[in-house]
Amino acid sequence: MKILITGARGMLGKDVEQVLQDKHQLILTDEDTMDITDYNQCMAVMSQNKPDLIINCAAYTQVDKCEEEVELAYRVNALGPRNLAVIGNEMNIPLLHISSDYVFDGTKGSGYMEDDTKKPLSIYGKSKSLGEDYITQLTNKFYIIRTSWLFGANGNNFIKTMLRLGKTRESLTVVNDQFGSPTYTADLARAIALLINKPTYGIYHVTNSDYTNWYDYTKYIFKLIDYKVSVQPVITKEFPRPAPRPHYSVLQNRIWQLEGFSLLRSYKEAVEEYIKDYLASEV
């Protein structure tokens, strides 16, 4: 299959490339070669390459900066997916799009299902939600994958930040009232490779199994690397950020399971593997 990947230089895009490159012909694009916010450029690239599938890994994911750069957030996270959906529909090219747990407000109190009502709190969440809406309204052949708390080898993430801070700090304060499922981009990429084998279109929640909060997550990271850092829990109100976060955005991977796929491994196993690989690469 000929697959066009947007955001191919990003954390997830690179892992998707690595997983798919042996079995598929890949067209790797980034904002320099195909800016998804530019309809004419997208049309030109796709008309020239005629892919069998589009995988959209491009996104503006700096949650707090989205509150300042509202127009950019909506262009990348909403209008970009709209362009891909319109062109994909016109050219009969299915679209796989990556979305976020931040489309929910986190007040349900239990894990979110694929058909639960969206109620995003932040500009990031609102822009991602509108991107989903455009796709579902403008094309019939789509996979939307909502995921959460991504970490991977190719880019900045929470684990890298904690490993860096743990080298120089004796103590840290971390919020303990925001819950989610950390998800390894390598595992998510392998899930994508399975999903695209059949035209079982629709909305999926795909995350690593189990969930945590940022405080316990930090303690687990430091335990694995044996950092003797004092970690103090605080509530979100004591640690204000520009963008509001959902307090409980755990995603139930229900449709994924109903399609016969196995749940991804526990985030704990994935984090342990990731840290081992990260430390080996630092040597």
C-alpha positions in Angstrom: 0.0 0.0 0.0 1.2 3.5 -0.8 0.8 5.6 2.4 1.3 9.3 2.8 2.3 10.3 6.3 2.0 13.9 7.5 4.1 15.2 10.4 6.6 12.5 9.5 9.4 14.1 11.5 7.5 14.2 14.7 7.6 11.8 17.7 4.7 9.6 16.4 5.4 10.1 12.7 8.9 8.7 13.0 7.7 5.6 14.8 4.9 5.1 12.3 7.5 5.3 9.5 9.7 2.7 11.3 6.8 0.2 11.7 5.4 0.6 8.2 8.5 1.0 6.0 9.1 -2.7 5.4 5.6 -3.6 4.1 4.4 -0.3 2.5 5.6 2.4 0.2 5.8 5.6 2.3 5.5 9.2 1.2 6.9 11.2 4.1 5.8 14.8 4.4 6.3 17.6 6.9 5.2 21.3 7.0 8.0 22.1 4.5 6.9 19.6 1.9 3.1 19.5 2.6 1.7 22.1 4.9 -1.7 20.6 5.8 -3.1 24.1 6.4 -2.6 24.9 2.7 -5.4 23.2 0.7 -3.8 23.9 -2.7 -0.5 22.4 -1.6 -2.2 19.3 -0.2 -4.1 18.8 -3.4 -1.0 19.1 -5.5 1.0 16.7 -3.4 -1.8 14.1 -3.2 -2.7 14.4 -6.9 1.0 13.8 -7.8 1.5 10.9 -5.4 -2.0 9.3 -5.4 -1.6 7.5 -2.1 -3.9 4.6 -1.0 -4.1 6.0 2.6 -3.3 9.2 4.5 -2.0 9.0 8.1 -2.2 12.4 9.7 0.4 12.7 12.5 0.7 16.5 12.1 -0.6 18.5 15.0 0.1 21.5 17.2 0.4 19.8 20.6 1.9 22.5 22.8 -1.2 22.7 25.0 -0.4 25.9 26.9 0.9 27.7 23.9 -2.3 27.0 22.1 -4.0 29.4 24.5 -1.8 32.1 23.1 -1.6 31.1 19.5 -5.3 30.3 19.0 -5.4 30.9 15.3 -2.4 28.6 14.7 -3.9 25.9 16.9 -7.2 26.0 14.9 -5.4 26.1 11.5 -3.2 23.0 12.3 -5.6 21.0 14.4 -8.9 21.8 12.7 -8.5 23.2 9.2 -5.6 20.9 8.4 -7.6 17.7 9.0 -10.5 19.3 7.2 -8.3 19.8 4.1 -7.2 16.2 4.3 -10.7 15.0 4.7 -12.1 17.0 1.8 -9.3 16.0 -0.6 -9.4 12.4 0.6 -13.1 12.2 0.0 -12.7 13.7 -3.5 -9.9 11.3 -4.4 -11.4 8.2 -2.5 -8.4 8.1 -0.1 -9.1 6.9 3.4 -7.8 9.1 6.2 -6.3 8.0 9.6 -6.2 10.9 12.0 -4.7 11.1 15.5 -6.8 12.9 18.1 -6.7 13.3 21.9 -8.2 12.6 25.2 -8.4 16.4 25.7 -11.6 16.4 23.7 -13.2 15.4 27.0 -13.6 17.6 30.1 -12.6 14.8 32.5 -15.6 15.0 34.8 -17.3 11.7 33.9 -15.5 9.9 36.8 -14.8 6.8 34.8 -13.1 5.8 31.5 -14.4 7.5 28.4 -16.0 5.5 25.6 -15.8 6.4 21.9 -19.4 7.7 21.8 -19.3 9.8 25.0 -20.1 13.4 24.6 -17.2 15.7 23.9 -16.7 18.8 26.0 -13.1 20.1 25.6 -11.8 22.6 28.1 -8.8 24.1 26.4 -8.0 25.7 23.0 -6.0 22.6 22.2 -8.9 20.3 23.0 -11.4 22.5 21.2 -9.3 22.6 18.1 -8.7 18.8 18.1 -12.5 18.3 18.6 -13.3 20.5 15.6 -10.8 18.6 13.5 -12.7 15.4 14.4 -16.0 17.0 13.5 -14.7 18.1 10.1 -13.5 14.6 9.3 -16.7 12.8 10.4 -18.8 15.3 8.4 -16.7 15.5 5.2 -15.6 12.0 4.4 -16.9 8.5 5.0 -13.6 6.6 5.0 -11.8 7.6 8.2 -10.2 6.1 11.3 -9.9 8.6 14.2 -7.6 7.4 16.9 -7.9 9.2 20.3 -4.9 8.6 22.4 -3.2 10.2 25.5 0.0 11.2 27.3 2.3 10.2 24.4 6.0 9.5 25.0 8.6 8.3 22.5 12.2 8.4 21.3 11.8 11.1 18.8 10.9 14.3 20.6 10.3 15.9 23.9 8.0 14.3 26.4 7.2 14.1 30.1 9.7 11.2 30.8 12.6 13.1 29.2 11.7 16.2 31.2 11.6 14.3 34.5 14.9 12.5 33.7 16.5 15.8 33.0 15.1 17.5 36.1 16.0 14.5 38.3 19.7 15.0 37.5 19.8 18.5 39.1 16.9 18.7 41.5 16.6 17.3 45.0 12.9 17.7 45.1 10.0 18.3 42.7 6.3 19.1 43.1 4.0 17.3 40.7 0.2 17.3 40.4 -1.6 14.2 41.6 -5.2 14.9 40.6 -4.9 14.5 36.8 -5.4 10.9 35.6 -4.6 9.3 32.2 -2.9 6.5 30.4 0.7 7.2 29.3 1.1 5.8 25.7 4.3 4.7 24.0 4.4 5.9 20.4 6.1 2.7 19.3 3.2 0.7 20.6 0.7 3.1 19.1 2.5 2.9 15.7 2.2 -0.9 15.8 -1.5 -0.6 16.6 -1.9 1.7 13.6 -0.2 -0.9 11.4 -2.8 -3.5 12.5 -5.8 -1.2 12.1 -5.1 -0.1 8.5 -5.3 -3.7 7.2 -9.1 -3.6 7.1 -11.6 -0.8 6.2 -13.1 -1.0 9.7 -13.6 2.8 9.8 -14.7 4.8 12.8 -13.5 6.3 16.1 -11.1 4.3 18.3 -9.5 4.8 21.6 -6.0 3.4 21.6 -3.7 3.8 24.7 -1.4 1.6 26.7 -3.3 -0.3 29.4 -3.7 0.9 33.0 -3.6 4.5 34.2 -1.9 6.8 36.6 -1.5 10.4 37.7 1.4 12.7 37.0 2.7 12.4 40.6 2.7 8.6 40.7 4.0 8.5 37.1 7.0 10.6 38.2 7.7 8.4 41.2 7.6 5.3 38.9 10.1 6.9 36.5 12.5 7.8 39.3 12.2 4.3 40.7 13.2 2.8 37.4 16.2 5.0 37.1 17.0 5.0 40.8 17.0 8.7 41.2 16.8 9.8 44.9 14.5 12.8 44.3 11.8 13.9 46.8 8.5 14.1 44.9 5.8 16.1 46.6 2.1 15.9 45.4 0.1 19.1 44.7 -3.4 19.6 43.4 -4.0 21.3 40.1 -5.2 24.5 41.7 -1.8 24.9 43.4 0.0 24.5 40.1 -1.9 26.8 37.6 -1.2 26.5 33.9 -2.5 28.6 31.0 -4.6 25.7 29.6 -7.1 23.8 31.8 -6.6 20.1 31.9 -9.2 17.3 32.2 -8.9 15.7 35.7 -9.7 12.1 34.5 -9.3 11.5 30.8 -8.7 7.7 30.9 -9.9 6.2 27.6 -11.6 2.9 27.4 -10.3 1.0 24.4 -13.7 -0.6 23.8 -14.1 -0.5 20.0 -10.5 -1.6 19.6 -11.3 -4.7 21.6 -14.7 -5.3 19.9 -12.8 -5.5 16.6 -10.8 -8.4 18.0 -7.5 -6.5 18.8 -5.6 -7.2 22.0 -5.2 -4.4 24.5 -1.8 -2.7 24.4 0.6 -3.7 27.2 0.6 -1.8 30.5 2.2 1.6 30.3 4.5 0.5 33.1 6.1 -2.2 30.8 6.4 0.4 28.0 8.0 3.0 30.2 10.5 0.5 31.5 11.5 -0.5 28.0 11.6 3.1 26.9 13.9 4.2 29.7 16.2 1.3 29.1 16.5 2.2 25.5 16.9 5.9 26.4 19.7 5.2 28.8 21.5 2.9 26.3 21.3 5.7 23.7 22.9 8.1 26.2 26.0 6.0 26.7 
